[in-house]
Amino acid sequence: MVINYHKDFIKDSKRLTVPQKEKLIQRLKLFGQEEFNPILNNHSLKGKYLGYRSINIAGDVRALYKKNRTEVIFVALDSHSNLYG
């Protein structure tokens, strides 16, 4: 499985604090090894994000991605309230 990052995801990641960036790196590595590890709380989304999935990064920070047969693309990274509010 190939993992890619949308330019908006990269831009969002630059706004994180240093501890959040470290946690992001850890969680993305874990995702690459075990996509459905319970720590990630990987789950499908509804409403305007139908077809997307979310994983927990740190505290209130979530990463959204879309997956097809050959690729995962992370598209958004923000707090729960900013993404879903």
C-alpha positions in Angstrom: 0.0 0.0 0.0 1.4 3.4 -1.0 0.8 6.3 1.4 0.6 9.8 0.0 -0.1 13.2 1.6 -2.2 15.9 0.0 -0.7 19.4 0.0 -3.3 20.6 2.5 -2.4 17.8 4.9 1.3 18.8 4.7 0.3 22.5 5.3 -1.9 21.5 8.3 1.0 19.4 9.8 3.2 22.5 9.9 0.8 24.2 12.3 1.2 21.4 14.9 3.2 21.9 18.1 6.5 19.9 18.4 4.9 17.2 20.6 2.0 16.9 18.2 4.4 16.5 15.2 6.2 13.8 17.1 3.0 12.0 17.8 1.9 12.4 14.1 5.1 10.7 13.0 4.6 7.9 15.5 1.0 7.4 14.5 1.7 7.4 10.7 4.4 4.8 11.2 2.0 2.7 13.2 -0.7 3.2 10.5 1.8 1.9 7.9 2.5 -1.2 10.0 -1.0 -2.0 11.3 -3.8 0.2 9.8 -6.4 -0.9 12.3 -4.3 -0.9 15.5 -6.7 0.0 18.4 -4.5 3.0 19.4 -5.5 4.7 16.1 -9.2 4.3 16.6 -9.5 4.0 12.8 -13.1 4.5 11.7 -15.2 5.5 8.7 -16.9 8.8 8.5 -20.4 10.0 7.6 -22.0 13.1 6.2 -19.8 15.5 4.2 -16.9 13.1 4.8 -18.6 9.9 3.5 -16.0 7.7 1.9 -13.2 9.0 4.2 -11.7 7.5 7.3 -10.2 9.1 10.4 -7.4 8.1 12.8 -6.5 9.7 16.2 -3.2 11.5 16.3 -2.9 13.2 19.7 -5.6 14.4 22.1 -8.1 16.2 19.9 -6.1 16.0 16.6 -7.5 13.8 13.8 -6.1 12.8 10.4 -8.5 12.1 7.6 -7.7 9.9 4.7 -9.2 8.2 1.6 -8.2 4.7 0.4 -8.5 2.9 -2.8 -7.0 -0.5 -3.8 -3.5 0.7 -4.2 -3.2 4.0 -2.4 -4.0 5.9 0.8 -4.0 9.6 0.7 -4.1 11.7 3.9 -6.1 14.8 3.1 -6.8 16.7 6.3 -5.3 17.2 9.8 -7.0 19.3 12.4 -8.8 19.2 15.7 -12.0 17.2 16.0 -14.2 20.4 16.4 -12.6 22.1 13.4 -13.1 19.1 11.1 -16.6 18.0 12.2 -18.0 21.2 13.8 
